[in-house]
Amino acid sequence: MIEQKKQLEDAVNEALTIAKQLGVDQAEVALAKTSGISVNTRLGEVENIEFNRDGAMGISVYVNHCKGSASTADLGLEAIKSTVKAAVDIAKYTGQDSYAGLLDANCLEKNPLDLDLYHPSQHTTDELLAIAKECEDIAFASDKRIINSDGAGVNSHSSIKVYGNTHGFLHSYASSRHSLSCMLIGQQDDEMQRDYSYTSARDMDDLFTPKWVADDAVKRTVDRLGAR
């Protein structure tokens, strides 16, 4: 993680250096990189497994109070150069705004607090699927009015965000997010209703249990049956 943060910070710094070389008055760059996994089960079977890794860099430049913005998902040097140049070219065709520009440098927090946002999961794909299946199984076993399911899902993602500008500000932080959800279908006589429940947290260990999510989803669903 430390090495990846350094690489992303270097990319942001490179973009700012190129912007200065092109003669902009001010510039700011934001970069985000996210990776993770989403799994879903339905009626006890694996419905979906999705791995993702994506990210993009966005740059805004200010030239004579005219703003231009561009973005790229390619963090190679040539792609960064092209993106910065595109932002500068766009600024030539935008209208002047006397208020356009960066926040004053003395308003920036140079030593941001560590908010303890990063708690990556060590669970395997099979373990995540087992959590989703357990949640569905509990729901079906708890009330006979639950006759179908739109599935249970577990998501686990981590990201790095970097922001820098020509005031000399450059900082990054890592974060994580995890969730468990379950959507059920209940029936009473000829009436059918659907509802769901979920839990989310920065740390996988802080999620509510599969039983809590299942019980809450069941309650929400059956409470809809016969509603007037």
HUKAUR-V341696 format. One record per run of one state. SS is the DSSP state (helix for helix, strand for strand, loop for the rest). FROM is the first residue (numbers start at 1). LEN is the number of residues. If there is no record, write none. Layout:
ss=SS from=FROM len=LEN
ss=SS from=FROM len=LEN
This chain:
ss=loop from=1 len=1
ss=helix from=2 len=20
ss=loop from=22 len=4
ss=strand from=26 len=17
ss=loop from=43 len=2
ss=strand from=45 len=19
ss=loop from=64 len=2
ss=strand from=66 len=7
ss=loop from=73 len=4
ss=helix from=77 len=15
ss=loop from=92 len=13
ss=helix from=105 len=3
ss=loop from=108 len=17
ss=helix from=125 len=18
ss=loop from=143 len=3
ss=strand from=146 len=20
ss=loop from=166 len=4
ss=strand from=170 len=19
ss=loop from=189 len=2
ss=strand from=191 len=11
ss=loop from=202 len=2
ss=helix from=204 len=3
ss=loop from=207 len=3
ss=helix from=210 len=15
ss=loop from=225 len=4
